[in-house]
Amino acid sequence: MGRGKALSNQEYWWIIGLHDGGVSLHEIARRTGRARTCVRKTIKAERGPLHDSANPSQRRGRRPALTEREVRLLVRKAAAGDRFAAELKTELRLKASVRTVQRLLQRVDHLVYTKMDRTLPLTAAHKAARMGCAEEHILNPDEKKFNLDGPDGFKYYWRDMRQPAQSFVRRQNGGGSVMVWGMYCAQGMSELAILRGRQNSGHHIYTVSEYMLPFAHSNHGVDFVFQQDNASIHASRETTSFLQEMEVNTMAWPARSPDCNPIENVWSVMAARVYAYGRQCRTVGDLEEAIMAACASIEQEYLCKLVESMPRRCLAVIKQKGGLAKY
């Protein structure tokens, strides 16, 4: 087959101009009256290798079975966890096959097709009662020590390197300390008991009778469970006999068990407020006043959130099979 007429300079740049303007190879060939091969070679010589959408070897393939919007909707519906792939296909009126729907969902990182756990048939009332018992009726008191000179450990701050380094006064043994006992529930904080001197079983029984029992009875009547750690004064025969005499339901605290008590979060918030802006107290009386003010400032909404966190804390321990959890 013979070669066609050579391109003139005008035709050459006409083809290049149409190509730069986004005109397809087919349309350029039609307008110039030149073969598609001629047009492609001309553009390649001037602009480099050309992607030709008409070339079967360079086509992108079939159009996806679902649009991006349909995929997003499918994933959102599937995440609810109450539909099979066939039901999703029918409900969303997808043109793709059930198998295609399954493959798409399998490629989603946060979705896993897994067997649902078997459980007892619980009504909403059952669930509310179980959660209420687990969250609100187990009382976990705790003690906290506050130092006059601030928390134990190092103090950090954002330092301006253009200014002299700051320092803080650190007296021997922190300048003295105040030990407090307290507890909380969804209704609020208990009155804090200030523990003076070395505590024994008699002191602890006084704290329980004068602080824990009035707080528990006023918020839960007699429907509560009292749990405390295995400190010697908590587990002593004298303390145990007193709790039995007062008909207080108790829960065992296994040795070396994880401490999921959210009151540790309350102590952290109180310490941040007591020692705000690097504050240091001069006397024990000043520190006690600051502690009581910080306790009174704890919001009930915050306490409710801590109560609601108990199932997550317990589940985290279960998932770790009793090992270390983040709480």
Phi, psi and omega in degrees: 000132184283160179279148179281180180293136181297148179292138171280166179299324180293317179295319181304308184282340173295314179299314180298318180296318178296320179297315179295335178277000176089013180282140182289162178300318181299316182289323178298316179298321180293316183291321184272346183074020180252155179294153179300322179298319179297316180297316182298315181295323179296314180294320179297320180294329184264322187245356182097185182305141186248135172275116182253108182294342180276349181281118184302329183287347183246010180290154183280347182100189183293151175293140180304147182294330180235145175284166179299323179295319179294324179295315179299317180295320179299313181296318180297318179292319181295327182296342178293336174077019182238016181220147173273170181300318180297321179292322178295318179300316181290314183296319182271358179056050181276141178281339181292157178286165178298320180296322177295320177299317179297317180296320179297317181291327179293337181275354179278124186300321187268008177246133177227128178277108188223164180285136180283139180294141177275139181212175178285151178287102183251133173277173178299325179293319177300313182298318180297320181293318180294316180295320180298319180293315184290325188267321193254339189256001174258117185256124182240096177284170179198162177250154179215134178257132176244130177266150177297322185273002179116178183298154174296147178105192184274156176248130182246154176202162175278113185263134170277111185294349177277350183248158177299150180295142177274160177215164178225152182286133178230103180278165180299134182059029178073011179081003185115169183208167176229127177256130180236156176238139179198172177204171181209167171211187183295339182276343178147185179273149172283169171290135180282137175260128176271119183267111184259130177075185180288130185268143173231184184300321179298316178298319182293321178298320177299316180298317181295316184288325186266342184238309184291308185298314178300320179295315181294316182293323181290335183255333185229004184065234177253003184267073178209162178238131182258126179229132177218162184287181187265032173302150187303319181286340178279324185260008183293161179297322181297314180293318180299318179296321180296316181295323177293320179296324179274004179055045178268123176288128182241158177240134182293147177245101183300149179299138179057029180283153178294141180267102180262010185293115182291353180296341175299326176293322179296315179300321180297317179295317180297317179298320179298325181279325178295318185256023181303141178059033177072023184296139173230136183268141182278324184230163177298323179298319177298319181293317179299319179296319180294322179295315180296322179294319179295321179295317181293339183272355180292124184283141179296325179301320178295318179296321178297321179295323178294320177299317181292342181279350185300316177302321179294320180295315180294319180295323179297321178292320179296317180297327178276004180055042178087357180281194182291135175240171185284345182275000000 
